[in-house]
């Protein structure tokens, strides 16, 4: 043996710290993390939900084609574009007097479990860039910011922590972050920002491959992985580094490896395995990657994830981002989302989880046949099917980005059932005419349901950074089951 | 929007009102009290000895207005009812204040009474508490203690002698080589390099190694490009590029580092740029409307302040700062320098109707002529930033460089240069050294790394030390950056990518020494999900330090992520192909040397042999690599 061999005291000292680390949760962290801003005392509201599932309709879901149907104009060559508000007829829901758009028949059947917010309204940010509006919706702050703003999932993960030490708190399903035109912009908000990586998203772009992210690498047997891990532990103890005493840099590596191992070896990781779902249930969800994502979200919610986002995926000009051929594309999009969303609500209910799980469907803005931005905005027209009258099917659809109103839907988690909040105009411009809900207010509502005050602030670079912009978001109390005061 | 601080504002506003009304009700016949010239001298003469700056007899403090009010010695607006007035006018020797010495005279009593009646008007920021540190602006000549050692060691000798846990042990040659090589050129040393170094009997070999590493222009540049990309938020793709709202400076920056451009000239070319370096001051132009405090001009103001002076101008871009003395006007004065249009000042995103006037942070160094055209104003700014009396410029970069090598700045954090350094002699010395050596950054790096303190055994801390408790005890353990880690793994496994993504200048030299040191470094390729997880930022904001701790998500990516698994698997094959004819011990020793820069001890040899099994193959070698790459010893620079 050479002189690197630790003596007995050192070995004992190391065992002690390794044992401590193995027992320590994910939350044991260093000083350099931002702390709660202490200048003012914030009272935290009583939570009505323990878990939040965000269903993200990336690309701008047109509310007149989904949850806020307006006068329907069927396709016919020669129809003047300006007369068109909706390209689908409306259908009734189980709630008297509440109609939504054709193609959402299954969701219509569960509308008595939730609230449609028709008066969600975005600010005009000038020229439309989806990722910029998505940044705003996901962080609550308009980019650019002087510090890296955290995603709302990171906020929830940071303030509330994990529900289950073996399941990451914040899971992001369905969004590829590489390989398309705005991927760098998406990464700018798909992050824990100044909270640091511990609270960042666990990204699962392909739900069917979710199990791979919590399994030993492909082609490796569990035995081989176990052997690696066992040797690693042994080598950590033998390896001389710096002093023989504990160091926070070194400890973070050992602790995080043990946390990762806990996830990779825990029974809870079965939650990531969609093939364990009964076939008849799996088939209901299996409309698309989004549908599979909804199933994965339900399984993870059951296992103790704290915040799960499932997206229809934003890719420029795809999915909800209809610059042409809008009607045909939306027929398909609604097929993708209708059954899975309804089934998610029913499954949560069946498991007795809906009361404590907040499901939120949202998008960065709506769309309109004629108006880009809001009335009077100088945003440049981005339609690829410009025509004053319908000449061919590709002209038929809402091809402009509209920020004057949009719909969000919320289920469970203490939210009122069978309710509609807010009103929009019945003729163009389809702007909010009653009870507008801004992004800070929407966030405040989500935070409040989760038991987090919208005024919660963290100290970053010696300045307070609030959960909602300037701490000013106001929870929309009218949409909670029991009005909050 | 930029987050604003309405609650602070509210408080400030109320406080302002209070002062206003307080002075408003004072005796109308007399002119308002002058706190600094009338009140303070009386308090200093009669009260300060027992009631300020750490001594608070009877729990009465005159340190600040707030402290005095909390002491309950005054009734605001009513001197007659105030304890202070009773005490200073008392005839009872047991009660009178001050208890010893002469009593206050009539005029003094009258002034204090007026002061209390006026509800204690106080000058902003005034306190009797001393020790509130004010960072110097100019250079200060430091008297280096006499002796024969390195000046840095001589300066720090008295400081280190005072520490109870004085760390005197220097690291061994192999550890030193790994540390210096990773710190200066970002590369793991090769086994043959370490062996030759250890065997070398030259007593000057460590100083010579540092010089040799600094002479490897290519490897040095590839390493420091990462630091400068972070600091100047230079990236090869990303936000802003989508519609020409951003311009990279890669080629200019690469050449500047490669040629060791003097730092004053470096800064000047960024501030008054040429076509290749203009990206920095152009900032990022976002499509659509942005908050007034984030327009390109204000980004300029914030970035110049942060990068060159460690000044946080982000608060003051929106309103007068609450954390230091910078004002909204200061932020806008800098912004006005670069503005092509009359720049209206916005307070908290609301127009004030007032236009900004170009100016500089420290008028004592000189001013900007607002009437000049933009390029002339930028030229003036460049001159002021690098002014021979602007010690802040050199202190800021010297502190950043010290932090890179020692793990912690002399001023901490490195972007708050108004904080007190733990050793001002050291900081001031390094700043002057830089200036005297014509702003040669390599000289500064060579100077720091040839000191004995840089050779000390790594200092360890059970927890991250808070600013007030930090004691320098040698270089801290430092975590590799994402780029260092990737380079290390690629070097060991021979799996570096084939070509660079960064638009490099033409005709750049190769790294010196072995061909193995010439590969496409991580800094030169686009970030991937693994590097991103490991902390490579997306550079929309200026980044000056990377996260020091490994997180669970990072560990997961290393433990089972596809990208890393692929590298390790290919590495296993590579090494197996290279060494399959050798016996097991030789293979293990080889892997240890190339990864950790040392030989395994007997127990490690046994453990590693257990992992390799009877007959090593590509898979079992991959297992060994995986274990080693995930060791704290591999990921940290000790």
Contacts between the chains, C-beta under 8 A, distances in Angstrom:
chain1	res1	chain2	res2	distance
A	1	B	601	5.7
A	1	B	602	4.7
A	1	B	603	6.8
A	2	B	599	7.7
A	2	B	601	4.9
A	2	B	602	7.3
A	4	B	598	7.7
A	4	B	601	4.6
A	5	B	601	5.7
A	5	B	602	7.6
A	5	B	603	6.7
A	26	B	552	5.6
A	29	B	549	7.1
A	30	B	463	7.0
A	30	B	464	4.5
A	30	B	548	7.1
A	30	B	549	5.6
A	31	B	463	6.7
A	31	B	464	4.1
A	31	B	465	8.0
A	31	B	466	6.3
A	32	B	464	5.8
A	32	B	547	7.9
A	32	B	548	6.6
A	32	B	549	7.9
A	39	B	7	7.5
A	39	B	8	7.7
A	40	B	7	6.0
A	124	B	289	7.2
A	125	B	288	4.2
A	125	B	289	5.4
A	126	B	287	7.2
A	126	B	288	3.2
A	126	B	289	3.9
A	127	B	287	4.7
A	127	B	288	4.4
A	128	B	288	7.1
A	129	B	242	7.7
A	129	B	286	8.0
A	129	B	287	4.6
A	129	B	288	6.4
A	132	B	286	6.7
A	132	B	287	6.7
A	132	B	288	6.3
A	141	B	1	6.6
A	141	B	3	7.0
A	142	B	1	5.4
A	142	B	290	7.2
A	142	B	291	6.4
A	143	B	239	8.0
A	143	B	286	6.3
A	143	B	290	7.7
A	144	B	239	7.9
A	144	B	284	6.4
A	144	B	286	5.6
A	144	B	290	6.4
A	144	B	294	5.0
A	144	B	299	7.8
A	144	B	540	6.5
A	145	B	2	6.7
A	145	B	3	7.7
A	145	B	294	7.4
A	145	B	541	7.8
A	146	B	2	6.3
A	146	B	293	7.8
A	146	B	294	7.3
A	146	B	302	6.5
A	146	B	314	4.2
A	146	B	317	7.6
A	146	B	541	6.6
A	147	B	314	7.7
A	147	B	541	6.4
A	148	B	537	7.8
A	148	B	540	7.4
A	148	B	541	6.1
A	168	B	552	7.4
A	168	B	553	7.0
A	177	B	529	6.9
A	178	B	528	7.7
A	178	B	529	7.1
A	181	B	242	7.0
A	182	B	242	7.0
A	184	B	237	6.0
A	184	B	238	3.8
A	184	B	239	5.8
A	184	B	241	7.9
A	184	B	538	6.4
A	185	B	238	7.7
A	185	B	239	5.4
A	185	B	242	7.4
A	187	B	532	7.0
A	187	B	538	5.6
A	188	B	239	5.9
A	188	B	538	6.0
A	188	B	540	5.8
A	196	B	547	5.8
A	196	B	549	8.0
A	196	B	551	6.9
A	197	B	533	6.9
A	197	B	535	6.9
A	197	B	547	6.3
A	197	B	551	4.1
A	197	B	553	5.7
A	197	B	554	6.1
A	198	B	551	4.2
A	198	B	552	6.3
A	198	B	553	7.2
A	200	B	551	7.7
A	200	B	553	5.9
A	202	B	553	6.2
A	202	B	556	7.7
A	203	B	529	7.6
A	212	B	562	7.6
A	213	B	556	7.6
A	213	B	560	7.3
A	213	B	561	7.8
A	214	B	556	7.9
A	214	B	560	7.4
A	215	B	560	6.6
A	216	B	560	5.7
A	217	B	560	5.3
A	217	B	561	7.6
A	217	B	562	6.7
A	217	B	565	3.7
A	218	B	562	7.2
A	218	B	565	7.3
A	220	B	565	7.9
A	224	B	619	7.7
A	224	B	623	7.1
A	225	B	560	7.8
A	227	B	611	7.0
A	227	B	623	7.1
A	228	B	611	7.7
A	228	B	623	5.3
A	228	B	626	5.7
A	228	B	627	6.2
A	231	B	607	6.1
A	231	B	608	7.8
A	231	B	610	7.0
A	231	B	611	4.8
A	231	B	623	7.4
A	231	B	627	5.1
A	232	B	626	7.8
A	232	B	627	4.7
A	232	B	630	5.8
A	232	B	631	7.4
A	234	B	607	5.2
A	235	B	604	6.7
A	235	B	607	6.2
A	235	B	608	7.9
A	235	B	627	5.5
A	235	B	628	7.4
A	235	B	631	5.9
A	236	B	631	6.2
A	236	B	632	6.7
A	238	B	601	7.1
A	238	B	603	5.6
A	238	B	604	5.2
A	238	B	607	6.8
A	239	B	596	7.9
A	239	B	604	7.6
A	239	B	631	5.3
A	239	B	632	7.2
A	239	B	633	4.4
A	240	B	633	7.4
A	241	B	458	7.9
A	241	B	477	7.4
A	241	B	632	5.9
A	241	B	633	4.4
A	241	B	636	6.5
A	241	B	638	5.3
A	242	B	457	7.2
A	242	B	458	4.1
A	242	B	459	7.8
A	242	B	460	4.8
A	242	B	477	5.1
A	242	B	636	7.6
A	242	B	638	4.7
A	243	B	457	7.1
A	243	B	458	7.1
A	243	B	459	7.7
A	243	B	460	4.2
A	245	B	460	5.6
A	245	B	462	7.0
A	246	B	460	7.2
A	246	B	462	4.6
A	247	B	460	3.8
A	247	B	461	6.1
A	247	B	462	7.0
A	247	B	477	5.4
A	248	B	461	5.9
A	248	B	462	6.4
A	248	B	463	5.4
A	248	B	464	5.5
A	248	B	548	7.9
A	248	B	549	7.0
A	249	B	476	7.7
A	249	B	477	4.7
A	249	B	478	7.5
A	249	B	479	5.6
A	249	B	548	5.9
A	249	B	549	6.6
A	249	B	632	7.4
A	249	B	636	5.7
A	250	B	460	7.7
A	250	B	477	6.6
A	250	B	632	4.1
A	250	B	636	6.4
A	251	B	462	7.9
A	252	B	548	7.7
A	252	B	549	3.6
A	252	B	550	4.9
A	252	B	551	7.6
A	253	B	550	4.5
A	253	B	555	7.6
A	253	B	630	7.7
A	253	B	632	4.5
A	253	B	635	6.0
A	253	B	636	7.7
A	254	B	632	6.6
A	256	B	549	7.8
A	256	B	550	4.6
A	256	B	551	5.7
A	256	B	552	4.8
A	256	B	554	6.5
A	256	B	555	3.8
A	257	B	550	7.8
A	257	B	555	4.8
A	257	B	558	8.0
A	257	B	559	6.8
A	257	B	630	6.4
A	259	B	552	4.1
A	259	B	555	6.5
A	260	B	552	5.7
A	260	B	555	3.9
A	260	B	556	4.3
A	260	B	558	7.8
A	260	B	559	4.7
A	260	B	560	7.6
A	261	B	559	6.9
A	263	B	552	7.8
A	263	B	556	6.7
A	264	B	556	7.5
A	264	B	559	6.4
A	264	B	560	6.0
A	379	B	288	7.6
A	461	B	312	5.9
A	461	B	314	6.8
A	461	B	415	7.6
A	462	B	312	7.5
A	462	B	323	4.3
A	462	B	416	8.0
A	463	B	3	6.9
A	463	B	5	6.5
A	463	B	314	7.4
A	463	B	315	5.9
A	463	B	322	7.9
A	463	B	323	6.9
A	464	B	3	7.2
A	464	B	5	6.1
A	464	B	7	7.6
A	464	B	8	7.7
A	465	B	3	5.3
A	466	B	3	6.3
A	469	B	1	5.9
A	469	B	3	6.7
A	470	B	1	7.7
A	470	B	3	6.2
A	470	B	4	5.4
A	470	B	5	7.9
A	470	B	6	5.3
A	471	B	6	7.3
A	471	B	7	7.1
A	472	B	6	7.4
